Amino acid sequence: MDNYLLIPFLPLAAFFINIIFGRNFVKDKAHWVSTLAVLASWAISLMTVSTVMNGKIVNEDLYTWIISGGFRVSVGFLVDQLTAVMLIVVTTVSSLVHIYSIGYMHGDKGYYRFFAYLSLFTFSMLMLVMANNFLQLYFGWEAVGLCSYFLIGFWYQKKSASDAGKKAFIVNRFGDFGFGIGVIMIFLAVGTLHYVPVFAAVGSLAGQTVSFLGLEVNLVTLIALLLFCGAAGKSAQIPLHVWLPDAMEGPTPVSALIHAATMVTAGVFMVARCNPIFNLSPVAMNVVAVVGAVTALFAGTIALVQNDIKRIIAYSTVSQLGYMFLACGVGAYSAGIFHLFTHAFFKALLFLGAGSVMHAMAGELDIQKMGGLKKYLPWTYWTFLLASLSISGIPGFAGFFSKDEILWRAYSSGPLGQILFLIGALTALLTAFYSFRIIYLAFHGEFRGTHEQEHHLHESPKVMIIPLVLLAGGAVAAGYIGVSPLIAEKIGLSPDAFGEFLAPVVGHAKGEGTPAQETAIMALSILMGLAGIGAAMFLYLRKTDLPRRLGQIFAWPYKVLWNKYYVDELYNHIIVRPTLWIANSLIVGVTDGKIIEGIVNGLPASIGRFSEKLRKVQTGVVHQYATIIAIGVFVAIAIALLW
């Protein structure tokens, strides 16, 4: 435990080394600095987690950061059971992505810069999950957003990448504005921002109201909803989901690290960490659950018809994050974190597998132009298949255990939960369908690309394959640490070991149900997954034009899904265009053009015009000068006499 400070600060040191010395000295060896640093952080994290499992918790301040009147904040670290889980997720996935990037980014002009940004992101995410107060959490929160902007727009010469980076940064500002106000409200209500005293005192706030925008609202509900604003932005929930699919413009390792396994899960982590606040507000809990369930279904339907392999997986990420919020909203925080844990492995594997496909296809993303890749990319195929089986909830794979736990907890939580369970079950069917749609279109059948692409097809190098294999192990086995009691008894494992480990931080889920009901829910979950796989097989494994004909029959729904429910177009009309008009017409046209430039340019122009007039007095005629001097003397004498 004494070395836990090295976990975040080793990646920070790697960032400084690469960003300062990378261009001229480190150059194409930058991966050694960053990769060794994150591997060391991973090793120390394992030792730290082992210590936490033995019952030791750390909550200490490193030094005082800010003192202003009654406002006092320190840089401090909390390493408990929830932090331990996140340390494993962040450092494991980050380590494998660093190794994968050695092959994927080889030869890139910004090689050293890429690894510097990866290290800075890892540091920022570790600071976020290890913070013991809300201000340090907010620091890490904003820092990962900044790193996201750097990495999404890494290829800044490409306009679409540059625009995607700006879109992610701006959209997150909407959510972070509410999150920031929520942090301020916590300090005003409690007088501190440190977790332990805040969570101990929050019970005294129950029933208190506060005036907000002219309305009397419950104080705890207001704080919880403001915090959830930040979670919705960072974790891409409706209505702030639009940035994540566009973020696929960044390099594929970025998609795997930031937008699948770590940064986007920060919102789920924050809600779980703040469970004492959310538990006091049924309204906030219902909002979290409903938004999560609706987002899961919403994103799942969009993924059905997309052809960009990374964009399909991106919408899958949005959908799976919705599952996690559904779990948190019904009080099953451990189930939400469990799905976060398993999702990190199979989703990172899907993204890195997509990167391997792109590497073989010379950057091609359209699955309609692929086909038959199984024989060319056997390692990529089998690992991608394992990840797809896991996300589809097939028994024996990690995703089955965590998804089944969420559906059961939703069903057993009450009437609203049962409605949300139905949405979750339908989403499970969609998830299996679009996951195996990729499998069948990209890896089976005949190759549909160009002759040049077919000639280029080859398996990725070992430095890219090894992370795929390791992640595949996680996609299969990670779920066995949280097996439900119903299954654990039959296979001889400890029941819900994951939930028991997290219980001191997030408590136990509350709900009512019988073993027979849980068995029925599990059977329905499995049936939905198999039905989705079967439907994809029926449509895409046979040589038929049935998918095209269905698209023509249901042309209007297909068009709506293809255009992502026109949400981007709606935002463009109600937010982007009015903002640009105000900026160009009022800010640039009036404030900048008329007022600022009027003063800055107008004053010199007025002096110039006056000088032009005054210059004409200088005629060179001596008697005119004598007359002017005489008049001047006369005026001076007159003034003196009058004075």
Summary of the structure (lengths in Angstrom):
residues: 643
radius of gyration: 29.9
end to end distance: 87.6
largest distance: 120.6
contacts: 2379
relative contact order: 0.07
helix: 77%
strand: 5%
